[in-house]
């Protein structure tokens, strides 16, 4: 493994990179245009952070990051918002802006000619031409390509997060390892031992274990919310106007509590807000804390997202946590690559 090096495109706060690092796959650099990613990426991964727009990165720059190595791995999770179900209602396809980032991924792959490529994204990415163009490009470049929708909870992530994972190799067939968990980890197993908090409170020894405040009405709402229930369980005077409207009656997954003995729902960039999804704590009258959200993304308890003297921004930290590749999914991808590398060595 000493002759292996990886570059992580769209690296974010380092979820995929950290999974690779924990599995012993060396990551030399991560690239992202969000400056807020620099601290968590470098503080936890002993890798260089390059603040740059992927569309502006040249093949020469990418090759310099890889350096002189025996086996190159190019990884990345292009921003998934353009491929989400919500976005599909408004935009069909295109090669500009965020829709075009996979084309730049393909451009860098063609120029740098890495041995192994991996990509992670939302399942609905497969409905778009840009994804199939990406796959076609890799196949034209003589990569063996595997892709499928993966249930992250089957690989140790304590949430119901389904993702499209792609693996490609210049050296023969490659695929994801078999699931490592028959029974998914539960919310209780993940965050059940953390210090109890009230809404708006911060833990004395962990600034990330902090919760958003609740209005008086939302405090009343969460007090009558049942784990796994919906706003339909509330007294009529607490039901929001938007839910009374015909268009809002089907949105039962907001203003809701998680269940202790099931995986959490998919973490989003607004997972710290009670009204943004099923992000209410199973029994405490509050939304989950930022630290709890990070743990549900399988980040280690001590993963540092900000300097000790930094200010907490729910919007910024929620974005970093919600957009991250879950660390344990990163570990599973890394193990898949290691198994492939081992098979190459055995030939």
C-alpha positions in Angstrom: 0.0 0.0 0.0 3.0 2.3 0.3 3.0 2.8 -3.5 -0.7 3.8 -3.5 -1.9 7.4 -3.5 -5.4 8.9 -3.8 -6.8 12.3 -4.7 -10.3 13.1 -3.5 -12.3 15.4 -5.7 -15.2 17.4 -4.1 -13.7 16.2 -0.8 -15.9 18.3 1.5 -15.2 17.9 5.2 -13.4 14.6 4.5 -15.9 11.8 5.0 -14.7 9.6 2.1 -11.0 10.5 2.7 -11.3 9.6 6.4 -12.8 6.2 5.5 -9.8 5.6 3.2 -7.3 6.7 5.8 -8.9 4.4 8.5 -8.5 1.5 6.0 -4.9 2.3 5.2 -5.3 3.8 1.7 -3.1 6.9 1.6 -4.9 10.1 0.5 -2.4 12.8 -0.6 -4.9 15.6 -1.2 -8.5 16.7 -1.3 -10.0 19.3 -3.7 -13.0 21.5 -2.9 -14.0 25.1 -3.6 -15.7 25.5 -0.1 -13.1 27.2 2.2 -15.0 25.9 5.3 -13.8 22.4 4.4 -10.1 23.2 4.9 -10.0 22.9 8.7 -11.9 19.6 9.2 -10.2 18.1 6.1 -6.6 18.9 7.2 -7.1 18.6 10.9 -8.3 15.0 10.8 -6.7 13.4 7.7 -3.0 14.5 7.5 -3.7 15.4 3.8 -3.4 18.6 1.8 -6.5 20.6 1.1 -6.6 22.4 -2.2 -9.2 25.1 -2.4 -10.1 25.1 -6.1 -13.0 24.8 -8.5 -12.7 21.4 -10.1 -13.5 22.9 -13.5 -10.3 25.0 -13.1 -8.0 22.2 -12.1 -5.7 21.1 -14.9 -4.5 17.6 -15.6 -0.9 18.8 -14.9 -1.9 20.0 -11.4 -3.7 16.8 -10.6 -0.7 14.7 -11.7 1.6 16.8 -9.5 -0.7 16.0 -6.5 -0.4 12.3 -7.2 3.4 12.5 -7.5 5.5 9.5 -8.3 3.3 6.6 -7.2 2.8 3.0 -8.2 -1.0 3.0 -8.2 -3.3 6.1 -8.5 -6.8 6.3 -7.2 -9.1 9.1 -8.2 -12.2 9.5 -6.0 -15.0 12.0 -5.8 -18.6 12.8 -5.0 -19.8 15.5 -7.3 -22.4 17.8 -5.6 -25.6 15.8 -5.7 -28.2 18.7 -5.7 -28.5 18.8 -9.5 -29.4 15.1 -9.5 -31.9 15.1 -6.7 -35.5 14.2 -7.2 -36.5 17.8 -6.3 -34.1 19.3 -8.9 -35.5 17.0 -11.6 -38.8 18.9 -11.6 -37.0 22.1 -12.8 -34.1 21.0 -14.9 -33.6 18.1 -17.2 -29.9 18.0 -18.1 -27.0 20.1 -19.2 -23.3 20.5 -19.3 -23.0 23.8 -17.5 -22.7 24.7 -13.9 -23.1 21.9 -11.3 -24.5 19.6 -14.0 -21.2 19.7 -15.8 -19.0 18.7 -12.9 -19.1 15.0 -13.9 -17.7 16.0 -17.3 -14.8 17.7 -15.5 -14.3 14.5 -13.5 -14.2 12.6 -16.7 -11.7 15.1 -18.2 -9.4 14.7 -15.3 -9.7 10.9 -15.4 -8.8 10.8 -19.1 -5.8 13.1 -18.6 -4.4 11.6 -15.4 -5.2 8.0 -16.3 -5.6 6.7 -12.7 -5.6 3.0 -12.1 -8.8 3.1 -10.1 -11.8 5.5 -10.0 -14.6 5.7 -7.6 -17.6 8.0 -7.4 -20.6 8.3 -5.0 -23.8 10.2 -5.6 -27.6 10.1 -5.2 -29.4 7.1 -6.8 -31.3 9.4 -9.2 -28.0 10.4 -10.9 -28.5 7.3 -13.1 -31.5 9.0 -14.7 -29.4 11.7 -16.3 -27.4 11.7 -19.5 -24.3 13.2 -17.8 -23.9 10.0 -15.7 -24.1 7.7 -18.7 -21.7 10.0 -20.6 -19.3 9.6 -17.6 -19.6 5.8 -17.7 -19.3 5.7 -21.5 -16.1 7.8 -21.3 -14.6 5.4 -18.7 -15.4 2.4 -20.8 -13.9 4.1 -23.9 -10.7 4.5 -21.9 -10.7 0.8 -21.2 -11.9 0.8 -17.7 -13.9 -2.0 -16.3 -16.9 -0.3 -14.7 -19.3 -1.4 -11.9 -22.0 0.7 -10.4 -25.1 0.1 -8.3 -27.3 1.7 -5.6 -25.9 0.8 -2.2 -27.8 0.9 1.1 -25.3 2.6 3.5 -26.9 1.0 6.5 -25.7 -2.4 5.3 -22.1 -1.1 5.7 -22.4 0.2 9.3 -23.8 3.7 8.7 -26.6 4.2 11.2 -29.0 5.9 8.7 -31.1 4.9 5.8 -28.9 6.5 3.1 -29.1 4.9 -0.4 -26.3 6.1 -2.7 -25.1 5.3 -6.2 -21.5 4.0 -6.0 -19.3 3.5 -9.0 -16.0 1.7 -9.2 -13.8 1.4 -12.2 -10.4 -0.1 -12.8 -7.8 -0.4 -15.6 -6.8 -3.8 -14.2 -9.9 -5.9 -14.5 -13.2 -6.4 -12.9 -13.9 -4.5 -9.7 -17.0 -4.3 -7.5 -18.3 -3.4 -4.1 -17.7 -5.8 -1.2 -20.6 -7.7 0.2 -22.6 -5.9 2.9 -20.9 -6.1 6.3 -24.0 -5.6 8.5 -27.0 -7.9 8.4 -28.8 -5.7 11.0 -28.4 -2.0 10.6 -27.0 0.1 13.5 -29.7 2.0 15.4 -29.9 5.5 16.6 -29.6 4.2 20.1 -26.3 2.5 19.3 -25.0 5.6 17.6 -26.0 8.4 19.9 -27.7 6.9 22.9 -24.8 7.6 25.3 -24.3 11.3 24.5 -25.0 13.9 27.2 -28.6 15.0 27.3 -29.3 18.5 26.2 -32.2 21.0 26.1 -33.1 22.9 23.0 -30.5 25.7 22.4 -28.0 24.1 24.9 -24.3 23.3 24.2 -22.4 20.6 26.0 -19.6 22.0 28.2 -16.8 19.8 26.7 -17.9 19.6 23.0 -19.0 22.7 21.1 -20.3 20.6 18.3 -22.8 18.9 20.7 -25.1 21.9 20.4 -28.8 22.1 19.5 -30.8 24.7 17.7 -33.3 26.7 19.7 -37.1 26.0 19.4 -39.9 28.5 19.3 -42.6 28.1 22.0 -44.9 26.5 19.4 -42.3 24.1 18.1 -41.5 23.2 21.7 -45.1 22.3 22.3 -45.1 20.4 19.0 -42.1 18.2 19.8 -43.5 17.5 23.3 -46.5 15.8 21.7 -44.5 14.1 18.9 -44.1 10.3 19.1 -41.0 8.5 18.0 -41.7 7.4 14.4 -44.9 9.4 14.4 -46.0 12.5 12.4 -47.6 15.9 12.8 -50.9 14.1 12.4 -50.5 13.0 16.0 -50.7 16.6 17.2 -53.7 18.4 18.6 -55.4 20.4 15.8 -54.3 23.8 17.2 -50.6 22.8 16.7 -50.9 21.7 13.1 -49.1 24.1 10.8 -51.1 26.0 8.1 -48.9 24.5 5.4 -50.0 21.0 6.5 -53.7 22.0 6.5 -53.4 22.9 2.8 -54.1 20.2 0.3 -50.5 20.4 -1.1 -49.0 19.8 2.4 -51.0 16.9 3.6 -48.6 14.3 2.2 -45.5 15.7 3.9 -45.5 13.6 7.0 -41.7 13.3 7.4 -41.2 16.8 8.8 -41.6 17.9 12.4 -41.0 14.3 13.5 -38.9 12.3 15.9 -36.5 9.5 15.1 -36.9 6.1 16.7 -34.3 4.7 19.1 -34.1 1.2 17.6 -34.1 2.0 13.9 -31.5 3.7 11.7 -31.8 7.5 11.4 -33.3 9.0 8.2 -30.9 10.4 5.6 -28.9 13.3 7.1 -29.3 16.5 5.0 -27.7 19.9 5.2 -30.5 21.1 7.5 -30.5 18.1 9.8 -30.2 20.3 12.8 -33.7 21.7 12.4 -36.8 20.0 13.9 -39.0 21.3 11.1 -36.7 20.1 8.3 -37.3 16.4 8.5 -37.4 13.5 10.9 -34.7 15.2 12.9 -36.3 15.3 16.4 -34.4 13.5 19.1 -36.2 10.2 20.0 -37.0 11.3 23.6 -35.4 14.7 24.4 -37.5 17.7 23.4 -35.1 19.1 20.8 -33.7 18.5 17.3 -30.5 16.4 17.1 -27.2 18.2 17.8 -24.6 18.8 15.2 -22.4 16.2 16.9 -25.2 13.7 16.8 -25.7 14.4 13.1 -22.0 13.8 12.5 -22.0 10.5 14.4 -25.1 9.4 12.4 -22.9 10.1 9.3 -20.4 7.7 11.0 -17.8 10.4 11.8 -15.8 9.5 14.9 -16.8 11.2 18.1 -13.6 13.3 18.2 -13.7 14.4 14.5 -13.0 18.2 14.6 -15.1 20.3 12.3 -13.9 23.7 13.7 -11.0 25.2 15.7 -11.4 25.2 19.5 -11.8 28.9 19.4 -14.1 28.9 16.4 -17.7 30.1 16.3 -20.5 27.6 15.7 -22.6 28.2 12.6 -25.4 25.8 12.2 -25.8 26.6 8.5 -22.1 26.1 7.7 -21.6 23.0 9.8 -24.9 21.5 8.8 -23.7 21.9 5.2 -20.4 20.1 5.9 -22.0 17.3 7.8 -25.1 16.8 5.6 -23.1 16.8 2.3 -20.4 14.4 3.5 -19.9 10.9 2.3 -20.5 8.7 5.5 -17.2 7.6 6.8 -18.2 4.0 7.1 -19.4 3.9 3.5 -16.0 5.4 2.6 -14.4 2.5 4.5 -16.4 0.0 2.6 -15.4 1.6 -0.7 -11.8 1.5 0.4 -12.0 -2.2 1.4 -13.4 -2.9 -2.1 -10.5 -1.2 -3.7 -8.0 -3.0 -1.4 -9.6 -6.4 -2.3 -9.2 -5.5 -6.0 -5.6 -4.4 -5.5 -4.8 -7.6 -3.7 -6.4 -9.6 -6.6 -4.1 -7.8 -9.0 -1.0 -8.5 -6.9 -2.0 -12.2 -6.8 -2.2 -12.6 -10.5 
